[in-house]
Amino acid sequence: MNPEHVVEVAPIIVGAALALIHLVSLARYIAADRETRASIRQAFRIRRGWTRLAKMQGLSVTDRTPTLLASLTTKQGQTPQPRELTPTIKTAVDRYGVIVTTNTLPRVGLDEMQKAAPHLANAWRCARVSVTPLAPGRLRIRAVRSDPLTLPTTLRPSGQAPEDLGSWDLGVDEYAEAVALRMANIPGITVAGLPGYGKTSLINGLVCRMAPSDAMQFAVADGKVSTADEGDYADMVKRCFAFVGDDLAHANGLFKKLVELRRERSSNVRRLLGVANMWHVGPSAAWPLVVLIIDEAHTYFRDYKGSDAATKRLAALSAENARLVEDLVKKGRSVGIVVILATQKATGDAIPTFIRDVCPVGLSFAQKTAEAAVAALGEDIRNWPDANPINLQDPAYVGVASMVSQGRAGFTRVRMPYVADADAATVAANTARLTADPVELLSRMLPGPPLSKDATNVPAS
Ligand SMILES: Nc1ncnc2c1ncn2[C@@H]1O[C@H](COP(=O)(O)OP(=O)(O)OP(=O)(O)O)[C@@H](O)[C@H]1O
Protein backbone atom coordinates (compact mmCIF):
# COMPACT_ATOMS: atom_id res chain seq x y z
CA MET A 1 0.00 0.00 0.00
CA ASN A 2 1.52 3.28 -1.04
CA PRO A 3 1.10 6.57 0.94
CA GLU A 4 -1.65 7.77 -1.41
CA HIS A 5 -3.66 4.64 -0.70
CA VAL A 6 -3.22 5.12 3.05
CA VAL A 7 -4.52 8.68 2.81
CA GLU A 8 -7.49 7.42 0.80
CA VAL A 9 -8.57 4.57 3.09
CA ALA A 10 -7.70 6.13 6.48
CA PRO A 11 -10.90 8.25 6.69
CA ILE A 12 -12.97 5.20 5.78
CA ILE A 13 -11.37 3.10 8.54
CA VAL A 14 -11.72 5.91 11.10
CA GLY A 15 -15.32 6.50 10.01
CA ALA A 16 -16.15 2.79 10.29
CA ALA A 17 -14.53 2.60 13.74
CA LEU A 18 -16.51 5.64 14.91
CA ALA A 19 -19.72 4.20 13.47
CA LEU A 20 -19.05 0.93 15.32
CA ILE A 21 -18.47 2.79 18.60
CA HIS A 22 -21.69 4.72 18.08
CA LEU A 23 -23.54 1.52 17.24
CA VAL A 24 -22.31 -0.16 20.46
CA SER A 25 -23.31 2.93 22.49
CA LEU A 26 -26.73 2.96 20.81
CA ALA A 27 -27.25 -0.73 21.51
CA ARG A 28 -26.32 -0.15 25.17
CA TYR A 29 -28.72 2.77 25.36
CA ILE A 30 -31.59 0.73 23.91
CA ALA A 31 -30.90 -2.24 26.18
CA ALA A 32 -30.77 -0.10 29.34
CA ASP A 33 -33.76 0.47 31.65
CA ARG A 34 -35.57 3.84 31.72
CA GLU A 35 -33.58 5.28 34.63
CA THR A 36 -30.22 4.19 33.21
CA ARG A 37 -31.14 5.77 29.85
CA ALA A 38 -31.84 9.06 31.68
CA SER A 39 -28.41 8.71 33.31
CA ILE A 40 -26.75 8.13 29.91
CA ARG A 41 -28.31 11.34 28.57
CA GLN A 42 -27.28 13.17 31.72
CA ALA A 43 -23.68 11.93 31.40
CA PHE A 44 -23.60 13.22 27.82
CA ARG A 45 -24.77 16.67 28.96
CA ILE A 46 -22.20 16.68 31.79
CA ARG A 47 -19.33 15.89 29.40
CA ARG A 48 -20.50 18.40 26.81
CA GLY A 49 -20.82 21.30 29.28
CA TRP A 50 -17.93 20.44 31.59
CA THR A 51 -15.18 22.77 30.37
CA ARG A 52 -17.48 25.77 30.45
CA LEU A 53 -19.01 24.89 33.82
CA ALA A 54 -15.62 24.16 35.40
CA LYS A 55 -14.36 27.60 34.35
CA MET A 56 -17.48 29.30 35.71
CA GLN A 57 -17.07 27.44 39.03
CA GLY A 58 -13.42 28.48 39.33
CA LEU A 59 -12.33 24.89 38.81
CA SER A 60 -9.62 25.91 36.37
CA VAL A 61 -6.06 27.24 36.52
CA THR A 62 -4.14 29.51 34.17
CA ASP A 63 -0.80 28.12 33.05
CA ARG A 64 1.39 31.06 31.95
CA THR A 65 4.50 29.05 31.26
CA PRO A 66 4.58 28.24 27.54
CA THR A 67 4.96 24.62 26.57
CA LEU A 68 7.90 23.63 24.37
CA LEU A 69 5.57 23.23 21.41
CA ALA A 70 4.02 26.69 21.97
CA SER A 71 7.52 28.25 22.19
CA LEU A 72 8.54 26.62 18.92
CA THR A 73 5.37 27.44 17.00
CA THR A 74 4.79 31.03 18.18
CA LYS A 75 5.75 33.58 15.56
CA GLN A 76 8.71 35.80 16.26
CA GLY A 77 7.83 38.94 18.16
CA GLN A 78 4.67 37.39 19.65
CA THR A 79 4.35 35.85 23.15
CA PRO A 80 2.62 32.46 23.57
CA GLN A 81 -0.89 32.75 24.99
CA PRO A 82 -1.40 31.45 28.57
CA ARG A 83 -3.49 28.27 28.71
CA GLU A 84 -6.58 27.84 30.92
CA LEU A 85 -6.61 24.26 32.20
CA THR A 86 -9.66 22.42 33.50
CA PRO A 87 -9.72 18.94 35.04
CA THR A 88 -10.47 16.22 32.50
CA ILE A 89 -13.43 13.99 33.20
CA LYS A 90 -14.67 10.48 32.43
CA THR A 91 -18.21 9.34 33.16
CA ALA A 92 -19.91 6.09 34.05
CA VAL A 93 -23.63 5.61 34.71
CA ASP A 94 -26.05 3.54 36.74
CA ARG A 95 -29.80 3.81 37.32
CA TYR A 96 -29.36 6.48 40.01
CA GLY A 97 -27.14 8.91 38.11
CA VAL A 98 -23.58 9.51 36.98
CA ILE A 99 -20.14 8.74 38.41
CA VAL A 100 -17.53 11.23 37.21
CA THR A 101 -13.83 10.54 37.64
CA THR A 102 -11.48 13.48 37.32
CA ASN A 103 -7.93 14.58 37.98
CA THR A 104 -6.83 17.38 40.27
CA LEU A 105 -4.89 20.46 39.19
CA PRO A 106 -2.65 22.81 41.16
CA ARG A 107 -5.11 24.70 43.41
CA VAL A 108 -8.06 22.64 42.17
CA GLY A 109 -8.25 19.70 44.56
CA LEU A 110 -10.64 17.90 46.86
CA ASP A 111 -11.56 20.99 48.93
CA GLU A 112 -12.36 23.12 45.87
CA MET A 113 -14.43 20.35 44.28
CA GLN A 114 -16.32 19.72 47.51
CA LYS A 115 -17.10 23.44 47.84
CA ALA A 116 -18.38 23.46 44.26
CA ALA A 117 -20.50 20.31 44.77
CA PRO A 118 -23.83 22.12 45.53
CA HIS A 119 -23.37 24.25 42.38
CA LEU A 120 -22.52 21.20 40.28
CA ALA A 121 -25.71 19.59 41.65
CA ASN A 122 -27.73 22.62 40.49
CA ALA A 123 -26.08 22.74 37.08
CA TRP A 124 -26.54 18.99 36.54
CA ARG A 125 -30.09 19.04 38.04
CA CYS A 126 -29.16 16.45 40.64
CA ALA A 127 -30.55 15.81 44.11
CA ARG A 128 -27.03 15.39 45.53
CA VAL A 129 -23.40 15.53 44.46
CA SER A 130 -20.56 14.18 46.61
CA VAL A 131 -16.83 14.35 45.97
CA THR A 132 -14.45 11.77 47.42
CA PRO A 133 -10.75 11.04 46.83
CA LEU A 134 -10.12 8.07 44.55
CA ALA A 135 -6.33 7.94 44.39
CA PRO A 136 -3.58 10.54 44.71
CA GLY A 137 -4.43 13.22 42.15
CA ARG A 138 -7.78 11.63 41.27
CA LEU A 139 -11.29 12.37 42.52
CA ARG A 140 -14.67 10.70 42.22
CA ILE A 141 -17.77 12.84 41.84
CA ARG A 142 -21.04 11.04 42.50
CA ALA A 143 -24.15 12.74 41.13
CA VAL A 144 -27.57 11.26 41.90
CA ARG A 145 -30.66 12.51 40.07
CA SER A 146 -33.24 11.40 42.61
CA ASP A 147 -32.89 10.52 46.27
CA PRO A 148 -31.91 6.82 46.46
CA LEU A 149 -33.24 6.72 50.02
CA THR A 150 -36.80 7.24 48.83
CA LEU A 151 -36.65 4.68 46.02
CA PRO A 152 -37.79 1.33 47.45
CA THR A 153 -35.78 -1.64 46.22
CA THR A 154 -36.44 -5.36 46.33
CA LEU A 155 -34.03 -8.21 46.76
CA ARG A 156 -34.67 -11.67 45.45
CA PRO A 157 -32.21 -13.83 47.36
CA SER A 158 -29.98 -15.77 44.99
CA GLY A 159 -29.94 -18.86 47.18
CA GLN A 160 -26.13 -18.88 46.88
CA ALA A 161 -23.89 -18.68 49.94
CA PRO A 162 -22.08 -15.31 50.07
CA GLU A 163 -18.32 -15.48 49.59
CA ASP A 164 -17.49 -13.33 52.60
CA LEU A 165 -19.43 -14.08 55.78
CA GLY A 166 -17.58 -11.28 57.58
CA SER A 167 -19.39 -8.58 55.62
CA TRP A 168 -23.15 -8.29 55.10
CA ASP A 169 -24.61 -6.24 52.25
CA LEU A 170 -27.13 -3.86 53.75
CA GLY A 171 -28.33 -1.66 50.89
CA VAL A 172 -27.40 1.71 49.40
CA ASP A 173 -26.64 5.07 50.99
CA GLU A 174 -27.86 8.53 49.97
CA TYR A 175 -25.41 8.50 47.04
CA ALA A 176 -26.55 5.03 45.93
CA GLU A 177 -23.21 3.59 47.04
CA ALA A 178 -23.36 0.03 48.35
CA VAL A 179 -23.17 -0.17 52.15
CA ALA A 180 -21.90 -3.29 53.86
CA LEU A 181 -22.07 -4.12 57.53
CA ARG A 182 -18.75 -5.48 58.73
CA MET A 183 -19.64 -8.51 60.86
CA ALA A 184 -16.18 -9.92 61.52
CA ASN A 185 -15.19 -9.25 65.12
CA ILE A 186 -18.52 -7.58 65.92
CA PRO A 187 -20.11 -8.94 69.11
CA GLY A 188 -23.43 -7.11 69.05
CA ILE A 189 -25.74 -5.00 66.93
CA THR A 190 -28.73 -2.98 68.09
CA VAL A 191 -31.62 -2.25 65.73
CA ALA A 192 -34.15 0.34 66.87
CA GLY A 193 -37.04 2.19 65.27
CA LEU A 194 -40.74 2.96 65.37
CA PRO A 195 -43.08 0.05 64.63
CA GLY A 196 -43.60 -0.75 60.98
CA TYR A 197 -40.43 0.91 59.65
CA GLY A 198 -38.55 -2.27 58.77
CA LYS A 199 -36.60 -3.71 61.74
CA THR A 200 -37.84 -7.26 61.31
CA SER A 201 -37.60 -7.06 57.52
CA LEU A 202 -33.95 -6.05 57.82
CA ILE A 203 -33.14 -9.02 60.05
CA ASN A 204 -35.16 -11.40 57.85
CA GLY A 205 -33.28 -10.11 54.79
CA LEU A 206 -29.90 -10.64 56.44
CA VAL A 207 -30.82 -14.16 57.51
CA CYS A 208 -32.02 -14.92 53.96
CA ARG A 209 -28.74 -13.88 52.45
CA MET A 210 -26.62 -15.83 54.94
CA ALA A 211 -28.85 -18.92 55.23
CA PRO A 212 -27.36 -20.74 52.21
CA SER A 213 -24.04 -21.01 54.05
CA ASP A 214 -23.49 -23.99 56.34
CA ALA A 215 -21.07 -21.81 58.33
CA MET A 216 -24.01 -19.81 59.73
CA GLN A 217 -26.41 -20.91 62.46
CA PHE A 218 -29.28 -18.84 63.81
CA ALA A 219 -31.27 -18.75 67.04
CA VAL A 220 -34.27 -16.47 67.51
CA ALA A 221 -35.95 -15.10 70.60
CA ASP A 222 -39.06 -13.21 69.45
CA GLY A 223 -40.74 -11.34 72.26
CA LYS A 224 -43.81 -10.60 70.15
CA VAL A 225 -45.11 -14.16 69.87
CA SER A 226 -45.62 -17.25 72.01
CA THR A 227 -44.91 -20.05 69.55
CA ALA A 228 -42.68 -20.55 66.52
CA ASP A 229 -45.54 -20.72 64.04
CA GLU A 230 -46.72 -17.18 64.86
CA GLY A 231 -45.29 -13.86 63.78
CA ASP A 232 -42.52 -12.60 61.54
CA TYR A 233 -40.10 -15.53 61.90
CA ALA A 234 -42.59 -18.33 61.28
CA ASP A 235 -41.13 -18.99 57.82
CA MET A 236 -37.50 -18.64 58.91
CA VAL A 237 -37.82 -20.99 61.85
CA LYS A 238 -36.80 -24.03 59.77
CA ARG A 239 -33.37 -22.47 59.39
CA CYS A 240 -32.99 -21.76 63.15
CA PHE A 241 -31.47 -24.27 65.55
CA ALA A 242 -33.51 -22.76 68.38
CA PHE A 243 -36.56 -20.56 68.74
CA VAL A 244 -38.21 -19.12 71.83
CA GLY A 245 -41.23 -16.84 72.16
CA ASP A 246 -42.15 -14.41 74.91
CA ASP A 247 -41.75 -16.90 77.76
CA LEU A 248 -38.96 -15.59 79.99
CA ALA A 249 -38.04 -19.03 81.31
CA HIS A 250 -37.69 -20.46 77.79
CA ALA A 251 -35.56 -17.47 76.77
CA ASN A 252 -33.49 -18.00 79.90
CA GLY A 253 -32.88 -21.60 78.85
CA LEU A 254 -31.71 -20.52 75.39
CA PHE A 255 -29.41 -17.77 76.71
CA LYS A 256 -27.89 -20.20 79.27
CA LYS A 257 -27.24 -22.74 76.56
CA LEU A 258 -25.49 -20.12 74.42
CA VAL A 259 -23.40 -18.87 77.35
CA GLU A 260 -22.35 -22.47 77.99
CA LEU A 261 -21.45 -22.75 74.27
CA ARG A 262 -19.49 -19.49 74.55
CA ARG A 263 -17.54 -20.87 77.54
CA GLU A 264 -16.77 -24.18 75.83
CA ARG A 265 -15.72 -22.41 72.65
CA SER A 266 -13.51 -19.99 74.60
CA SER A 267 -11.69 -22.79 76.38
CA ASN A 268 -11.22 -24.86 73.22
CA VAL A 269 -10.68 -22.28 70.46
CA ARG A 270 -6.87 -22.44 70.52
CA ARG A 271 -6.75 -26.21 70.62
CA LEU A 272 -9.37 -26.80 67.93
CA LEU A 273 -8.79 -23.88 65.55
CA GLY A 274 -5.14 -23.11 66.30
CA VAL A 275 -5.95 -19.41 66.82
CA ALA A 276 -7.20 -17.27 69.70
CA ASN A 277 -9.81 -15.55 67.53
CA MET A 278 -12.15 -17.53 65.28
CA TRP A 279 -12.17 -14.66 62.74
CA HIS A 280 -8.50 -15.37 61.94
CA VAL A 281 -9.66 -18.54 60.18
CA GLY A 282 -13.29 -17.54 59.57
CA PRO A 283 -16.51 -19.44 60.28
CA SER A 284 -16.88 -23.02 59.03
CA ALA A 285 -19.52 -25.76 59.02
CA ALA A 286 -17.93 -27.30 62.12
CA TRP A 287 -17.47 -23.95 63.92
CA PRO A 288 -20.22 -21.73 62.48
CA LEU A 289 -20.92 -18.08 63.22
CA VAL A 290 -23.79 -18.20 65.70
CA VAL A 291 -26.26 -15.34 65.31
CA LEU A 292 -28.65 -14.82 68.22
CA ILE A 293 -31.56 -12.58 67.19
CA ILE A 294 -33.49 -11.05 70.09
CA ASP A 295 -36.51 -9.27 68.61
CA GLU A 296 -38.71 -7.06 70.80
CA ALA A 297 -35.76 -7.30 73.17
CA HIS A 298 -37.51 -5.30 75.92
CA THR A 299 -39.72 -8.37 76.58
CA TYR A 300 -36.77 -10.25 78.08
CA PHE A 301 -35.18 -7.48 80.16
CA ARG A 302 -38.23 -5.74 81.62
CA ASP A 303 -37.86 -4.37 85.12
CA TYR A 304 -40.68 -6.21 86.95
CA LYS A 305 -41.84 -4.46 90.12
CA GLY A 306 -43.96 -6.18 92.77
CA SER A 307 -43.62 -8.28 95.88
CA ASP A 308 -45.75 -11.28 94.96
CA ALA A 309 -43.99 -14.56 94.17
CA ALA A 310 -44.88 -14.58 90.44
CA THR A 311 -43.54 -11.05 89.85
CA LYS A 312 -40.41 -11.79 91.87
CA ARG A 313 -39.78 -14.85 89.73
CA LEU A 314 -40.16 -12.82 86.52
CA ALA A 315 -37.88 -10.09 87.91
CA ALA A 316 -35.21 -12.68 88.72
CA LEU A 317 -35.48 -14.25 85.24
CA SER A 318 -35.32 -10.82 83.61
CA ALA A 319 -32.21 -9.85 85.58
CA GLU A 320 -30.56 -13.16 84.74
CA ASN A 321 -31.44 -12.80 81.06
CA ALA A 322 -29.69 -9.42 81.00
CA ARG A 323 -26.61 -10.91 82.70
CA LEU A 324 -26.46 -13.84 80.25
CA VAL A 325 -26.84 -11.65 77.15
CA GLU A 326 -24.21 -9.29 78.55
CA ASP A 327 -21.84 -12.28 78.77
CA LEU A 328 -22.50 -13.14 75.11
CA VAL A 329 -21.99 -9.59 73.89
CA LYS A 330 -18.88 -8.97 75.97
CA LYS A 331 -17.16 -12.31 75.37
CA GLY A 332 -18.69 -13.87 72.25
CA ARG A 333 -16.86 -11.88 69.55
CA SER A 334 -13.66 -13.87 69.26
CA VAL A 335 -15.42 -17.25 69.35
CA GLY A 336 -17.95 -16.37 66.64
CA ILE A 337 -21.12 -15.43 68.49
CA VAL A 338 -22.99 -12.26 67.56
CA VAL A 339 -26.16 -10.92 69.15
CA ILE A 340 -28.66 -8.76 67.24
CA LEU A 341 -31.05 -6.91 69.55
CA ALA A 342 -34.11 -5.25 68.02
CA THR A 343 -36.51 -3.02 69.88
CA GLN A 344 -38.63 0.06 69.19
CA LYS A 345 -36.86 2.45 71.55
CA ALA A 346 -33.31 1.56 72.55
CA THR A 347 -33.58 3.31 75.91
CA GLY A 348 -32.07 1.73 79.02
CA ASP A 349 -35.36 0.17 80.09
CA ALA A 350 -35.64 -1.75 76.79
CA ILE A 351 -32.00 -2.85 76.40
CA PRO A 352 -29.92 -2.49 79.59
CA THR A 353 -27.23 0.12 78.97
CA PHE A 354 -24.48 -2.32 80.03
CA ILE A 355 -25.49 -4.42 76.99
CA ARG A 356 -26.39 -1.60 74.59
CA ASP A 357 -23.19 0.34 75.16
CA VAL A 358 -20.92 -2.58 74.28
CA CYS A 359 -22.66 -3.22 70.95
CA PRO A 360 -20.35 -1.46 68.47
CA VAL A 361 -22.95 -1.27 65.70
CA GLY A 362 -26.24 0.57 66.09
CA LEU A 363 -28.91 1.03 63.45
CA SER A 364 -32.02 3.10 63.83
CA PHE A 365 -35.07 3.37 61.65
CA ALA A 366 -37.40 6.35 62.23
CA GLN A 367 -37.58 7.69 65.76
CA LYS A 368 -40.10 10.04 67.33
CA THR A 369 -37.87 11.98 69.73
CA ALA A 370 -34.32 13.25 69.83
CA GLU A 371 -33.82 11.27 73.08
CA ALA A 372 -34.81 8.02 71.36
CA ALA A 373 -32.39 8.81 68.52
CA VAL A 374 -29.58 9.43 71.02
CA ALA A 375 -30.41 6.18 72.86
CA ALA A 376 -30.22 4.28 69.57
CA LEU A 377 -27.15 5.91 68.00
CA GLY A 378 -25.31 7.73 70.79
CA GLU A 379 -24.79 11.40 71.68
CA ASP A 380 -22.86 12.09 68.47
CA ILE A 381 -26.05 11.92 66.39
CA ARG A 382 -26.88 15.42 67.71
CA ASN A 383 -23.91 16.68 65.64
CA TRP A 384 -25.24 15.14 62.41
CA PRO A 385 -28.77 16.56 61.99
CA ASP A 386 -29.10 15.34 58.39
CA ALA A 387 -28.69 11.73 59.49
CA ASN A 388 -30.89 12.00 62.57
CA PRO A 389 -33.59 9.27 62.43
CA ILE A 390 -36.26 11.71 63.65
CA ASN A 391 -36.18 12.98 60.05
CA LEU A 392 -37.10 9.51 58.79
CA GLN A 393 -40.69 9.72 60.07
CA ASP A 394 -42.32 9.53 56.67
CA PRO A 395 -43.79 6.54 54.83
CA ALA A 396 -41.21 7.22 52.07
CA TYR A 397 -38.52 6.19 54.57
CA VAL A 398 -39.93 2.79 55.51
CA GLY A 399 -36.88 0.55 55.05
CA VAL A 400 -34.36 3.36 55.65
CA ALA A 401 -32.11 3.37 58.73
CA SER A 402 -29.32 5.55 60.02
CA MET A 403 -26.20 3.81 61.27
CA VAL A 404 -22.86 4.75 62.71
CA SER A 405 -20.42 4.75 59.79
CA GLN A 406 -17.88 1.98 60.15
CA GLY A 407 -14.31 3.23 59.64
CA ARG A 408 -15.10 6.97 59.42
CA ALA A 409 -16.73 9.74 61.43
CA GLY A 410 -20.46 10.36 61.30
CA PHE A 411 -23.50 8.41 60.24
CA THR A 412 -24.73 6.76 57.05
CA ARG A 413 -28.37 6.50 56.00
CA VAL A 414 -29.11 3.23 54.26
CA ARG A 415 -32.03 2.16 52.06
CA MET A 416 -32.49 -1.57 52.67
CA PRO A 417 -34.02 -3.76 49.99
CA TYR A 418 -37.30 -5.46 50.79
CA VAL A 419 -37.31 -9.24 50.78
CA ALA A 420 -40.78 -10.66 50.14
CA ASP A 421 -42.05 -13.11 52.75
CA ALA A 422 -42.52 -15.79 50.09
CA ASP A 423 -38.87 -15.48 48.98
CA ALA A 424 -37.66 -15.65 52.58
CA ALA A 425 -39.79 -18.76 53.11
CA THR A 426 -38.34 -20.40 49.99
CA VAL A 427 -34.76 -19.73 51.11
CA ALA A 428 -35.51 -21.11 54.60
CA ALA A 429 -37.15 -24.23 53.17
CA ASN A 430 -34.33 -24.85 50.69
CA THR A 431 -31.62 -24.41 53.31
CA ALA A 432 -33.33 -26.09 56.28
CA ARG A 433 -31.06 -29.13 55.88
CA LEU A 434 -28.09 -26.92 56.83
CA THR A 435 -29.52 -26.20 60.28
CA ALA A 436 -27.33 -27.70 62.99
CA ASP A 437 -27.04 -27.15 66.71
CA PRO A 438 -23.62 -25.53 67.36
CA VAL A 439 -23.43 -27.25 70.77
CA GLU A 440 -23.63 -30.64 69.05
CA LEU A 441 -21.16 -29.52 66.41
CA LEU A 442 -18.66 -28.56 69.10
CA SER A 443 -19.28 -31.83 70.96
CA ARG A 444 -18.30 -33.73 67.83
CA MET A 445 -14.97 -31.91 67.74
CA LEU A 446 -14.24 -32.64 71.40
CA PRO A 447 -13.19 -35.98 72.89
CA GLY A 448 -15.25 -37.38 75.78
CA PRO A 449 -18.97 -37.31 76.59
CA PRO A 450 -21.26 -34.89 74.70
CA LEU A 451 -21.78 -31.39 76.09
CA SER A 452 -25.01 -30.91 78.01
CA LYS A 453 -27.88 -29.36 76.04
CA ASP A 454 -30.37 -27.20 77.91
CA ALA A 455 -33.96 -27.81 76.85
CA THR A 456 -35.10 -25.12 74.45
CA ASN A 457 -38.11 -24.78 72.28
CA VAL A 458 -36.26 -26.07 69.22
CA PRO A 459 -38.61 -26.03 66.25
CA ALA A 460 -39.75 -29.27 64.73
CA SER A 461 -38.46 -29.51 61.20
N1 LIG B 1 -36.87 -2.33 53.13
C1 LIG B 1 -38.18 -2.15 52.94
N2 LIG B 1 -38.63 -1.61 51.79
C2 LIG B 1 -39.95 -1.41 51.60
N3 LIG B 1 -40.91 -1.74 52.50
C3 LIG B 1 -40.53 -2.29 53.64
C4 LIG B 1 -39.14 -2.51 53.92
N4 LIG B 1 -39.05 -3.07 55.14
C5 LIG B 1 -40.31 -3.18 55.60
N5 LIG B 1 -41.20 -2.71 54.71
C6 LIG B 1 -42.66 -2.67 54.86
O1 LIG B 1 -42.97 -2.31 56.20
C7 LIG B 1 -43.73 -3.33 56.84
C8 LIG B 1 -43.31 -3.45 58.30
O2 LIG B 1 -41.97 -3.90 58.38
P1 LIG B 1 -41.42 -4.64 59.68
O3 LIG B 1 -42.38 -5.68 60.15
O4 LIG B 1 -40.04 -5.08 59.38
O5 LIG B 1 -41.41 -3.44 60.72
P2 LIG B 1 -40.93 -3.45 62.23
O6 LIG B 1 -40.13 -2.23 62.41
O7 LIG B 1 -40.27 -4.74 62.56
O8 LIG B 1 -42.30 -3.31 63.00
P3 LIG B 1 -42.65 -3.87 64.46
O9 LIG B 1 -41.85 -3.09 65.46
O10 LIG B 1 -44.13 -3.64 64.59
O11 LIG B 1 -42.29 -5.34 64.45
C9 LIG B 1 -43.47 -4.58 56.01
O12 LIG B 1 -44.52 -5.49 56.08
C10 LIG B 1 -43.28 -4.04 54.62
O13 LIG B 1 -44.53 -3.86 53.99
PDBQT file of the ligand as one rigid body, heavy atoms in Angstrom, charges set to zero:
ROOT
HETATM    1  N1  LIG A 501     -36.869  -2.330  53.132  1.00  0.00    +0.000 N 
HETATM    2  C1  LIG A 501     -38.179  -2.146  52.936  1.00  0.00    +0.000 A 
HETATM    3  N2  LIG A 501     -38.626  -1.607  51.795  1.00  0.00    +0.000 NA
HETATM    4  C2  LIG A 501     -39.951  -1.405  51.602  1.00  0.00    +0.000 A 
HETATM    5  N3  LIG A 501     -40.907  -1.735  52.497  1.00  0.00    +0.000 NA
HETATM    6  C3  LIG A 501     -40.528  -2.290  53.640  1.00  0.00    +0.000 A 
HETATM    7  C4  LIG A 501     -39.142  -2.513  53.921  1.00  0.00    +0.000 A 
HETATM    8  N4  LIG A 501     -39.048  -3.068  55.141  1.00  0.00    +0.000 NA
HETATM    9  C5  LIG A 501     -40.312  -3.178  55.604  1.00  0.00    +0.000 A 
HETATM   10  N5  LIG A 501     -41.200  -2.712  54.711  1.00  0.00    +0.000 N 
HETATM   11  C6  LIG A 501     -42.662  -2.671  54.864  1.00  0.00    +0.000 C 
HETATM   12  O1  LIG A 501     -42.972  -2.306  56.203  1.00  0.00    +0.000 OA
HETATM   13  C7  LIG A 501     -43.728  -3.329  56.838  1.00  0.00    +0.000 C 
HETATM   14  C8  LIG A 501     -43.308  -3.447  58.305  1.00  0.00    +0.000 C 
HETATM   15  O2  LIG A 501     -41.974  -3.897  58.379  1.00  0.00    +0.000 OA
HETATM   16  P1  LIG A 501     -41.424  -4.640  59.677  1.00  0.00    +0.000 P 
HETATM   17  O3  LIG A 501     -42.376  -5.685  60.150  1.00  0.00    +0.000 OA
HETATM   18  O4  LIG A 501     -40.044  -5.082  59.379  1.00  0.00    +0.000 OA
HETATM   19  O5  LIG A 501     -41.411  -3.444  60.716  1.00  0.00    +0.000 OA
HETATM   20  P2  LIG A 501     -40.931  -3.451  62.225  1.00  0.00    +0.000 P 
HETATM   21  O6  LIG A 501     -40.126  -2.228  62.408  1.00  0.00    +0.000 OA
HETATM   22  O7  LIG A 501     -40.272  -4.735  62.555  1.00  0.00    +0.000 OA
HETATM   23  O8  LIG A 501     -42.304  -3.313  63.004  1.00  0.00    +0.000 OA
HETATM   24  P3  LIG A 501     -42.648  -3.872  64.464  1.00  0.00    +0.000 P 
HETATM   25  O9  LIG A 501     -41.855  -3.093  65.456  1.00  0.00    +0.000 OA
HETATM   26  O10 LIG A 501     -44.133  -3.639  64.586  1.00  0.00    +0.000 OA
HETATM   27  O11 LIG A 501     -42.294  -5.337  64.450  1.00  0.00    +0.000 OA
HETATM   28  C9  LIG A 501     -43.469  -4.582  56.011  1.00  0.00    +0.000 C 
HETATM   29  O12 LIG A 501     -44.524  -5.491  56.077  1.00  0.00    +0.000 OA
HETATM   30  C10 LIG A 501     -43.276  -4.041  54.624  1.00  0.00    +0.000 C 
HETATM   31  O13 LIG A 501     -44.532  -3.862  53.993  1.00  0.00    +0.000 OA
ENDROOT
TORSDOF 0
